[in-house]
Amino acid sequence: MHSSLGLSKLRLIFLLVASLAVGGLAGLMAVALCALVMRFGGSESPDKHGISLLQSVRVGGVLIAIYLALYIGYQYLFLNTSPVTSDVLFCTVASISFFMVGLQEDLKGNLSAVVRFILMLALAGAIIWLRPDYRLVSLGVPLLDELLLGSYVATVVFAVLGLVFLANAFNTADGANGLASGVGVFCALGLALVLPADMQLFMRSVAVSCLLFLIYNLTSGRFFLGDGGAYLLGAAIGLCAIQASNTAAASTWFLLSLLFYPVADLTWSVIRRIAVGRSPLTADNGHLHNYVFDYVSQLGFTPKRANTSTGLGLAILFSAVPLALFYFSRSSGDELNWLAIYASMWAVYLLMWVLLSTWRTIKLRPKRLET
């Protein structure tokens, strides 16, 4: 593992100790099993995301999935003082089923975006069929509830599409060190504040698994979530967000604010691609994190530091800030205030995107003329 991630043996030992401190024995076992899986594939070509310039590994999701399975399994089988409910077990299995779709692509690279999309639609449909209480029955906004969720079919369709969209959104955001996983940490912690006690356990487990991943992601700069890890985070956080929305435990706009970056970035990417006649499922390097990285790189940062500054900076700006606003105000039910915050985040995102994309176009123009 140390050679694949460019780590010295001494640094690897230090990281293993950190893994034990963060995730306990389950964390250490997850790291060991992830290292074993890395032997079967999962390499990432340099510059695939337009940011990393190193040969990388894209099976970081294995670390998250194994930790969740080990931790939740141990809680369920051996600790009667912390019972794991059927909801926690269901969300764990459902999230790992999404992970399995992406793992095949991470290891072999033989599943097209369309095939993965269809498989996730089928999985999401099966999840809602097995547990109808995970239909999206309320957005917390009366007019929208009446217009969009006026029938049983609509509640099922919105839940299925929402889960698949969020899984893909986290995958799109997995382009800079600490971005998708950092958003995952803040979203999980935010949801843990508004969910029932049993689901708080699940969300805290997701947060710890993301922290384990971050130890290796930020240290090496070569360790990515991959499709599997991104799909897992999207499904886990999506299911819990649906539960929070249905129970009116939190404002819809607060939940959307927590999830802002991956959702906004994929939404804007789809709009951009359709506007120029491209398939919305195609990849590109026109994301905000690509533009931020280009700009930060010009400030004298090394590529690795620019990568990490980009990912963590955007995760803090677009997820940690709304989490802090909620935590210190202890109010997630004020729809108008959270709607204003959500709208402000869109304004900041679009302004940054326009300014930085314009800056990059102007900066690259002389080079194009020279060639």
C-alpha positions in Angstrom: 0.0 0.0 0.0 2.8 2.4 0.8 4.3 2.0 -2.8 0.9 2.5 -4.5 0.2 5.7 -2.6 3.8 7.0 -2.6 4.2 6.7 1.1 7.3 5.8 3.0 7.1 2.8 5.4 7.5 5.2 8.4 4.7 7.4 7.2 2.5 4.4 6.6 3.1 3.2 10.2 2.1 6.6 11.4 -1.1 6.5 9.3 -2.0 3.1 10.6 -1.7 4.3 14.2 -3.9 7.3 13.2 -6.4 4.8 11.6 -6.5 2.9 14.9 -7.1 6.1 16.8 -10.0 7.2 14.5 -11.7 4.0 13.7 -10.5 1.5 16.3 -9.9 -2.1 15.2 -12.6 -1.9 12.6 -10.7 1.0 11.0 -7.4 -0.9 11.0 -9.0 -4.0 9.5 -10.7 -1.9 6.9 -7.4 -0.4 5.8 -5.8 -3.9 5.6 -8.6 -5.3 3.5 -8.6 -2.2 1.3 -4.9 -2.8 0.7 -5.7 -6.4 -0.3 -8.3 -5.2 -2.8 -5.8 -2.7 -4.3 -3.9 -5.8 -5.6 -6.8 -6.6 -8.0 -6.9 -3.2 -9.8 -8.3 0.2 -9.4 -5.5 2.4 -10.7 -6.4 5.9 -11.9 -4.7 7.5 -14.9 -3.0 10.9 -14.2 -5.1 14.0 -14.8 -8.4 12.2 -15.2 -10.1 14.8 -13.1 -8.1 17.7 -14.6 -6.5 18.2 -11.2 -4.4 15.3 -10.0 -1.2 14.8 -12.0 -0.2 11.5 -10.2 -0.9 7.9 -10.9 -3.6 7.2 -8.3 -5.8 4.6 -6.7 -9.6 4.8 -7.0 -10.8 2.1 -4.6 -11.0 4.4 -1.5 -14.7 3.5 -1.3 -13.6 0.0 -0.3 -12.2 1.5 3.0 -15.5 3.2 3.7 -17.7 0.2 2.8 -15.7 -2.3 4.9 -15.5 0.0 7.9 -19.3 0.5 7.8 -19.9 -3.3 7.5 -17.5 -4.1 10.3 -18.6 -1.4 12.7 -22.4 -1.8 12.2 -22.0 -5.6 12.2 -20.1 -5.6 15.5 -22.6 -3.2 17.1 -25.5 -5.5 15.9 -23.9 -8.9 16.9 -22.0 -8.1 20.1 -23.1 -4.9 21.8 -26.5 -5.2 23.4 -26.0 -1.7 24.9 -26.1 -0.1 21.5 -28.7 -2.0 19.5 -28.7 -1.5 15.8 -32.2 -1.1 14.5 -33.7 -2.5 11.2 -33.4 1.0 9.7 -29.7 1.1 10.3 -29.2 -2.4 8.9 -31.3 -1.5 5.9 -29.5 1.7 5.1 -26.1 0.0 5.5 -27.0 -2.8 3.1 -28.7 -0.4 0.7 -25.6 1.9 0.6 -23.2 -1.0 0.1 -25.4 -2.3 -2.8 -24.8 1.1 -4.5 -21.1 0.7 -3.7 -21.0 -2.6 -5.5 -22.2 -1.1 -8.7 -19.3 1.4 -8.7 -16.7 -1.1 -7.5 -16.9 -3.1 -10.7 -16.1 0.1 -12.7 -13.3 1.0 -10.3 -11.6 -2.3 -10.6 -12.2 -3.2 -14.2 -13.5 0.0 -15.9 -15.9 -2.0 -18.1 -19.3 -0.5 -17.1 -20.4 2.5 -19.1 -22.1 5.5 -17.4 -25.4 4.5 -19.0 -25.2 0.9 -17.6 -24.3 2.2 -14.1 -27.2 4.7 -14.3 -29.7 1.9 -15.2 -28.3 -0.4 -12.4 -28.7 2.3 -9.8 -32.2 3.1 -11.0 -33.1 -0.6 -10.5 -31.4 -0.6 -7.0 -33.2 2.6 -5.9 -36.5 1.2 -7.1 -35.9 -2.1 -5.2 -35.0 -0.1 -2.1 -38.3 1.9 -2.2 -40.3 -1.2 -3.0 -38.9 -3.0 0.0 -39.2 0.0 2.3 -42.0 2.3 1.1 -41.4 4.6 4.1 -38.4 5.9 2.2 -40.6 7.5 -0.4 -40.1 11.3 -0.5 -43.5 12.2 0.9 -42.8 15.7 2.1 -40.5 18.6 1.1 -41.7 20.7 4.0 -42.9 23.4 1.5 -46.8 23.1 1.2 -47.0 24.5 -2.4 -44.2 22.2 -3.7 -45.6 19.2 -1.8 -49.0 19.8 -3.6 -47.5 20.3 -7.0 -44.7 17.7 -7.0 -45.8 15.1 -4.6 -49.5 14.8 -5.1 -49.6 11.1 -5.8 -48.0 7.8 -4.6 -46.2 7.4 -7.9 -44.7 10.8 -7.7 -43.3 10.2 -4.2 -41.7 7.0 -5.5 -40.3 8.6 -8.6 -38.8 11.5 -6.7 -37.2 9.3 -4.2 -35.7 7.0 -6.9 -34.4 9.8 -9.0 -33.1 11.7 -6.0 -31.1 8.8 -4.7 -29.5 8.1 -8.2 -28.9 11.8 -8.8 -27.2 12.2 -5.4 -25.0 9.2 -5.9 -23.8 10.6 -9.2 -23.4 14.1 -7.7 -20.9 12.8 -5.1 -19.1 11.0 -7.9 -18.8 14.2 -9.9 -17.4 16.0 -6.8 -14.7 13.4 -6.3 -12.2 15.4 -8.2 -10.2 17.2 -5.5 -8.6 16.0 -2.3 -11.1 16.2 0.5 -14.0 17.5 -1.5 -16.6 14.7 -1.7 -15.4 13.0 1.5 -15.3 16.4 3.3 -18.8 17.2 2.2 -19.7 13.6 3.4 -18.3 14.3 6.9 -20.2 17.6 7.3 -23.5 16.2 5.8 -23.3 13.1 8.1 -22.7 15.3 11.2 -25.5 17.7 10.2 -28.0 14.8 9.6 -26.9 13.2 12.9 -28.2 16.4 14.7 -31.8 16.0 13.3 -32.3 12.2 12.9 -33.6 9.7 15.5 -31.0 8.2 17.9 -30.6 5.0 15.9 -29.9 6.8 12.6 -27.5 9.1 14.4 -25.4 6.1 15.0 -25.4 5.3 11.3 -24.5 8.9 10.3 -21.7 9.1 12.8 -20.4 5.9 11.4 -20.4 7.4 7.9 -18.6 10.4 9.2 -15.9 8.3 10.8 -15.5 6.2 7.7 -15.0 9.4 5.7 -12.4 10.6 8.2 -10.5 7.3 7.8 -10.5 7.8 4.0 -9.3 11.4 4.4 -6.2 10.3 6.4 -4.9 8.6 3.3 -6.5 10.9 0.7 -4.9 14.1 2.1 -1.6 12.5 3.0 -0.9 10.8 -0.3 -3.0 12.8 -2.8 -3.3 9.5 -4.7 -6.3 7.9 -3.0 -9.8 8.6 -4.4 -13.2 7.5 -3.4 -13.9 6.1 -6.9 -17.3 5.4 -8.2 -18.0 2.9 -5.5 -17.2 5.2 -2.6 -19.1 8.1 -4.1 -22.2 6.0 -4.8 -22.1 4.7 -1.3 -21.9 8.2 0.3 -24.7 9.5 -2.0 -27.0 6.6 -1.2 -26.3 6.7 2.6 -26.7 10.4 2.9 -29.7 10.5 0.5 -31.7 7.9 2.5 -31.1 9.8 5.7 -32.0 13.1 4.1 -35.3 11.6 2.9 -36.0 10.4 6.4 -35.2 13.8 7.9 -37.4 15.5 5.3 -40.3 13.1 5.7 -40.4 13.5 9.5 -40.1 17.3 9.3 -37.0 17.0 11.5 -35.3 19.7 9.5 -36.0 22.3 6.9 -35.8 21.1 3.3 -33.6 24.2 2.5 -31.3 23.3 5.4 -30.8 19.8 4.0 -30.2 21.2 0.5 -27.7 23.6 1.9 -25.8 20.8 3.6 -25.8 18.9 0.2 -25.2 22.0 -1.8 -21.9 21.5 -3.6 -22.4 18.0 -5.2 -26.0 18.8 -6.1 -25.3 22.3 -7.5 -22.2 21.2 -9.3 -23.9 18.3 -11.1 -27.0 20.4 -11.8 -24.9 23.1 -13.4 -22.8 20.6 -15.3 -25.9 19.0 -16.8 -27.2 22.4 -17.8 -23.9 23.3 -19.4 -23.6 20.1 -21.3 -27.2 20.2 -22.6 -26.7 23.9 -23.6 -23.8 22.9 -26.0 -25.5 19.8 -27.3 -23.6 17.2 -25.3 -24.9 14.2 -23.3 -25.5 15.1 -19.7 -23.7 11.8 -18.8 -20.4 12.8 -20.4 -17.5 13.9 -18.2 -15.6 17.2 -18.5 -13.3 19.5 -16.6 -15.6 22.5 -16.4 -16.5 22.0 -12.7 -16.0 24.8 -10.2 -13.3 22.7 -8.4 -11.3 22.5 -11.7 -11.4 26.3 -12.0 -10.6 26.9 -8.4 -7.6 24.6 -8.6 -6.3 26.4 -11.7 -6.5 29.7 -9.9 -5.0 28.5 -6.6 -2.1 26.9 -8.6 -1.1 30.3 -9.8 -0.7 31.6 -6.3 2.5 29.6 -5.8 1.1 26.5 -4.2 2.5 23.1 -5.1 0.1 20.9 -7.1 -0.7 18.7 -4.1 -1.3 21.7 -1.8 -3.4 23.4 -4.4 -5.4 20.2 -4.8 -6.0 19.9 -1.1 -6.8 23.6 -0.6 -9.3 23.4 -3.4 -11.1 20.3 -2.0 -11.2 21.3 1.6 -11.9 24.9 0.9 -15.0 24.2 -1.1 -16.2 21.5 1.4 -15.9 24.0 4.2 -17.5 26.9 2.3 -20.5 25.0 1.0 -21.1 22.4 3.7 -19.3 23.3 7.0 -20.7 26.9 6.9 -24.4 25.9 6.9 -23.7 23.1 9.4 -22.1 25.8 11.7 -25.0 28.1 11.2 -27.4 25.4 12.2 -25.3 24.2 15.1 -25.0 27.6 16.8 -28.5 28.7 16.1 -30.1 25.3 16.9 -32.8 26.1 14.4 -33.4 24.1 11.2 -37.1 24.8 10.9 -37.1 28.4 9.7 -37.9 27.8 6.0 -37.5 31.5 4.9 -34.1 31.9 6.5 -32.8 28.7 5.1 -34.2 29.5 1.7 -32.3 32.7 1.8 -29.1 30.9 2.8 -29.6 28.4 0.0 -30.2 31.1 -2.6 -27.1 32.9 -1.4 -25.1 29.8 -1.8 -26.2 29.5 -5.4 -25.3 33.1 -6.0 -21.8 32.6 -4.6 -21.3 29.4 -6.6 -22.4 30.9 -9.9 -20.4 34.1 -9.4 -17.3 32.1 -8.6 -17.8 29.9 -11.6 -18.3 32.8 -14.0 -15.4 34.8 -12.7 -13.0 31.8 -12.6 -14.0 30.4 -16.0 -13.6 33.8 -17.6 -10.2 34.2 -15.9 -9.0 30.8 -17.2 -10.2 31.7 -20.7 -8.3 35.0 -20.7 -5.2 33.4 -19.2 -5.1 30.6 -21.7 -5.8 32.8 -24.8 -2.2 34.0 -25.3 -0.9 30.4 -25.1 -3.4 29.3 -27.7 -2.4 32.2 -30.0 1.3 31.2 -29.6 0.6 27.6 -30.7 
